[in-house]
């Protein structure tokens, strides 16, 4: 069996190669659109404190960061 025939039998079918190429093109388009749009939530910060970040004093209760939800303390 010649080398060309052996290689053609091992190679995946043309529709499989086309599908993989289509996935690559769609990924590149989605990546480009996401890069152009920018971050989804630019004001978000990690929950941990960063070195040099200003410290915010806590209110002392277990519901820090839940302003406006004072009536919810007895639930749970």
ZISUL-V752175 format. One record per helix or strand of 3 or more residues. SS is the DSSP state (H for helix, E for strand). FROM is the first residue (numbers start at 1). TO is the last residue. If there is no record, write none. Layout:
ss;from;to
SS;FROM;TO
SS;FROM;TO
This chain:
ss;from;to
H;3;10
H;14;37
H;70;72
